[in-house]
């Protein structure tokens, strides 16, 4: 049965040229006159020629496909990350295969098996951190891999992520600048993942440096619904309920740092219903700089996360591994700083400086 699909041979026959010449011209290879290349490109476009990716893979010895495994695409941070990774892959001629594991180790194992079956050239991975088994298997398959945003303790692998600890440290220090003995509370999600551990560590470090005693370190772990819903990365209502239980601790003059901007939504509602003003009575500092943060009332001070820079760096590093052009065979760790965004939910800091990332 004949096909109407345009092929290299049909393009070559239409121009009276060899298939090799047409192939080299469309691949951007040398030894083809520029006028001939332009004619070939125009004819191929007019005929609706689309390169056969499987044939191209056989020629190159690569699938020209990268896998991206994330936990939840509805998280605004991961939405931006996906866009950045896809753009960088496209710029390098790679297609992207996307998986969402929903923090489920079984889904991770399934993703690894699919990555292997598809013969991807490499993978960029946000691990659930419940097990390293799946990612050890991917290494045994000899598929290059870069962990992104979350690391795995004791797992020797390239990593690109955010300095969550330093970001929480800077945010807590900012809240303490007006009064080093003020009460600062942290609302953090109840997941044992590296991003949460790092934010708590940064918060405690800043409180300790300010001379706060252990009794004044207050971290409230808010139950997450992320494991139950693929459409809601964090639940503002969970933070709302937690804040109501803590309301007797939120005395005027205190401050609250939240582990993500979604929790700030619930906290705002609880504080407002209790008759507390932001920032006059309680200051609030977020984490993530999600799109809605600037439109809250008052607009939320927060730490912005460099999703685009992280995605770009991860793709660059992975392609270096695929092409065997990396500067070292040792695992490379790239950590990007969060950026402090000061808005009306916190009082102005007279000694805030550009070096602290304040904009």
C-alpha positions in Angstrom: 0.0 0.0 0.0 1.5 3.3 -1.0 1.9 6.2 1.4 1.4 10.0 0.8 4.0 10.7 3.4 6.8 12.8 2.1 10.2 11.1 2.3 13.8 12.0 1.7 13.7 10.0 -1.6 10.5 11.8 -2.8 12.1 15.2 -2.0 15.3 14.1 -3.8 13.4 12.8 -6.8 11.5 16.1 -7.1 14.7 18.0 -7.3 16.7 15.5 -9.3 19.3 15.2 -6.4 20.7 12.3 -4.5 19.1 11.3 -1.2 22.5 11.8 0.5 22.6 15.4 -0.7 19.1 16.1 0.5 19.8 14.4 3.9 23.0 16.4 4.4 21.3 19.7 3.6 18.4 19.1 5.9 20.7 18.1 8.7 22.7 21.3 8.3 25.9 19.4 7.2 28.7 21.0 5.3 29.6 20.4 1.6 26.2 21.6 0.3 26.0 25.0 -1.5 23.9 27.5 0.4 21.6 28.1 -2.7 21.1 24.3 -3.0 20.3 24.0 0.8 17.7 26.8 0.6 16.1 25.1 -2.4 16.0 21.8 -0.6 14.6 23.3 2.6 11.8 25.1 0.7 10.9 22.0 -1.4 10.9 19.8 1.7 8.6 22.3 3.5 6.3 22.6 0.6 6.0 18.8 0.4 5.3 18.5 4.1 8.4 16.5 4.8 8.9 15.6 8.5 12.1 13.8 9.6 11.7 10.2 10.7 12.9 10.4 14.3 13.5 6.6 14.5 15.6 6.6 11.4 17.5 9.7 12.7 18.1 7.9 16.0 19.6 4.9 14.2 22.0 7.2 12.3 23.0 9.2 15.4 23.1 6.2 17.8 20.8 8.1 20.1 17.1 8.2 20.8 17.3 12.0 21.1 14.8 11.7 24.0 15.2 12.8 27.6 12.9 11.7 30.4 11.7 14.1 33.1 10.3 12.5 36.2 8.6 14.9 38.7 6.3 14.4 41.6 3.3 16.8 40.9 2.9 19.0 37.8 0.3 21.2 39.4 3.0 22.7 41.7 3.7 26.1 40.1 7.4 25.6 40.6 7.3 22.3 38.7 5.2 23.9 36.0 7.9 26.5 35.4 10.5 23.8 35.6 8.9 21.6 32.9 8.7 24.6 30.6 12.4 25.4 31.1 13.5 21.8 30.6 11.3 21.3 27.5 12.7 24.5 26.0 16.3 23.5 26.6 15.7 20.0 25.3 14.1 21.5 22.1 17.1 23.8 21.6 19.4 20.8 21.7 17.2 18.7 19.4 15.8 16.4 22.1 12.2 15.4 22.7 10.9 15.2 26.3 9.1 12.3 27.9 7.2 13.4 31.1 6.2 11.3 34.1 4.4 12.4 37.3 4.9 10.0 40.2 2.6 11.6 42.8 5.2 10.8 45.5 4.5 7.1 44.9 7.4 4.6 44.8 5.4 2.2 42.6 4.9 5.0 40.1 8.7 5.6 40.2 9.5 2.0 39.4 7.0 2.1 36.5 8.6 5.3 35.2 12.1 3.7 35.3 10.9 0.7 33.4 9.3 2.9 30.7 12.4 5.0 30.4 14.4 1.9 29.8 11.9 0.5 27.3 11.9 3.7 25.4 15.7 3.8 25.3 15.9 7.4 26.5 19.4 9.0 26.4 19.1 10.4 29.9 16.7 11.4 32.7 16.1 14.4 35.0 14.5 13.2 38.2 12.6 14.7 41.2 12.7 11.7 43.6 9.9 11.0 46.1 12.7 10.2 48.6 10.8 7.2 49.9 13.3 4.8 48.3 16.5 4.9 46.2 15.7 1.5 44.7 14.3 2.8 41.4 17.1 5.2 40.8 19.7 2.6 41.6 18.1 0.5 38.9 18.2 3.4 36.4 22.0 3.6 37.1 22.4 -0.1 36.5 20.7 0.4 33.1 23.6 2.9 32.5 21.2 5.8 31.8 22.7 9.1 32.7 20.7 10.9 35.4 20.5 14.3 37.1 18.5 14.7 40.3 16.7 18.0 40.5 15.3 20.0 43.4 15.6 17.0 45.9 18.7 15.0 46.7 19.0 11.5 47.9 21.3 11.0 50.9 24.2 8.7 50.1 23.3 8.4 46.4 26.2 9.3 44.1 24.6 11.3 41.3 24.6 14.7 39.7 22.3 17.2 41.4 20.8 20.7 40.5 18.7 22.4 43.1 17.8 25.4 45.3 19.6 26.4 48.5 16.5 26.0 50.6 18.3 26.2 53.9 19.9 29.6 53.1 16.6 30.9 51.8 14.8 30.1 55.1 17.7 31.4 57.1 17.6 34.8 55.3 13.8 35.0 55.6 13.9 34.3 59.3 16.8 36.8 59.8 14.7 39.4 58.0 11.8 38.8 60.4 14.1 39.0 63.4 15.8 42.3 62.3 13.4 44.6 64.1 13.5 42.5 67.4 15.9 39.6 67.9 13.8 38.3 70.7 10.5 38.3 68.8 8.6 35.1 68.4 8.9 33.7 64.9 6.9 30.6 64.0 7.3 28.2 61.0 4.4 26.4 59.3 5.9 23.6 57.3 4.4 20.6 55.4 4.5 17.2 56.9 6.7 15.4 54.4 10.1 13.9 55.1 11.8 15.4 52.0 15.1 17.3 51.7 13.4 20.6 50.8 11.4 20.6 54.0 14.4 19.5 56.2 16.6 22.2 54.7 14.0 25.0 55.3 13.6 23.8 58.9 17.4 23.8 59.3 17.8 27.3 58.0 15.0 28.6 60.3 16.5 27.0 63.4 20.0 28.3 62.5 18.7 31.9 62.3 16.8 31.5 65.5 19.8 30.1 67.3 22.1 32.8 66.1 19.5 35.3 67.5 19.9 33.8 70.9 16.5 32.1 71.0 16.2 29.2 73.4 15.1 25.8 72.3 11.7 26.4 73.8 11.1 29.4 71.5 11.9 27.4 68.3 8.4 26.6 67.1 7.9 24.5 64.0 4.3 23.3 63.2 4.2 20.4 60.7 1.0 20.8 58.6 -0.6 17.6 57.3 -0.4 17.5 53.5 -3.1 16.3 51.1 -0.6 16.0 48.2 -0.5 12.2 48.6 -4.3 12.1 48.1 -4.8 14.6 45.2 -2.9 14.9 42.0 -4.4 18.4 41.4 -3.6 20.1 44.7 0.1 20.3 45.7 -0.7 22.0 49.0 -3.9 22.6 50.8 -4.5 26.1 52.1 -7.3 24.7 54.4 -4.8 22.5 56.2 -2.7 25.7 57.1 -5.9 27.5 58.0 -6.9 24.8 60.5 -3.3 24.6 61.9 -3.2 28.4 62.4 -6.5 28.4 64.2 -5.1 25.9 66.7 -2.0 28.1 67.2 -3.9 31.4 67.4 -3.2 31.9 71.1 0.5 31.9 70.3 0.3 34.5 67.6 0.6 37.5 69.8 0.9 40.9 68.3 4.5 41.6 67.3 5.2 38.0 66.3 5.8 36.7 62.8 5.2 33.5 60.8 7.4 32.0 58.1 5.5 29.5 55.9 7.2 26.7 53.9 5.2 27.6 50.8 2.9 30.3 49.6 -0.2 28.1 49.6 0.0 27.9 53.4 0.1 31.7 53.5 -3.4 31.7 52.0 -4.8 29.6 54.8 -2.8 31.6 57.4 -4.1 34.9 56.0 -7.7 33.7 56.4 -7.2 32.6 60.0 -5.4 35.8 61.1 -8.1 38.0 59.5 -10.9 36.1 61.1 -9.1 36.5 64.5 -9.0 40.3 64.0 -5.2 40.4 63.5 -3.8 42.7 60.9 -1.0 41.9 58.5 1.7 43.2 59.0 0.7 45.6 61.8 0.0 42.7 64.3 1.6 39.7 62.6 4.1 39.6 59.8 4.0 36.8 57.3 6.8 35.6 55.0 6.2 33.0 52.3 8.3 30.6 50.2 8.0 30.0 46.5 6.8 33.3 45.0 3.9 31.6 43.3 1.9 33.7 40.8 -0.9 34.6 43.2 1.5 35.9 45.9 1.8 39.4 44.6 -2.0 39.7 44.5 -2.8 38.6 48.1 -4.0 41.4 50.5 -1.5 42.5 51.5 0.9 41.3 48.9 3.1 38.5 50.3 6.8 38.8 51.0 8.4 35.5 49.8 11.5 33.7 48.5 11.5 33.3 44.8 12.8 30.0 43.4 14.9 30.0 40.2 13.0 27.2 38.4 14.1 28.3 34.9 17.8 28.5 35.9 17.6 25.1 37.5 15.9 23.4 34.6 18.4 24.9 32.1 21.4 23.8 34.2 20.0 20.3 34.6 19.6 19.8 30.9 23.0 21.2 30.1 24.7 18.9 32.6 22.7 15.9 31.5 23.6 16.4 27.8 27.3 16.7 28.8 26.9 13.3 30.4 25.2 11.9 27.4 27.9 13.3 25.1 30.8 12.4 27.5 31.9 16.1 27.5 31.5 16.8 31.3 34.5 18.3 33.0 34.7 15.5 35.5 33.4 12.0 36.0 32.6 12.8 39.6 29.1 13.8 40.6 28.5 17.5 40.1 26.3 19.5 42.5 24.9 22.8 41.4 23.0 24.9 44.0 21.1 28.1 43.0 20.2 30.8 45.5 16.6 31.7 46.3 15.8 35.5 45.9 14.1 37.5 48.7 11.0 39.4 47.5 9.9 42.0 50.1 6.3 43.1 49.9 3.7 44.6 52.2 3.1 41.5 54.4 6.3 42.4 56.3 7.5 45.7 57.6 10.3 47.5 55.7 13.8 46.7 56.8 16.0 49.8 57.0 19.2 47.7 56.6 17.9 45.5 53.8 20.6 45.4 51.0 20.8 44.2 47.5 23.5 41.7 48.6 20.8 39.9 50.6 18.8 39.4 47.4 16.1 42.0 48.4 14.2 43.5 45.5 
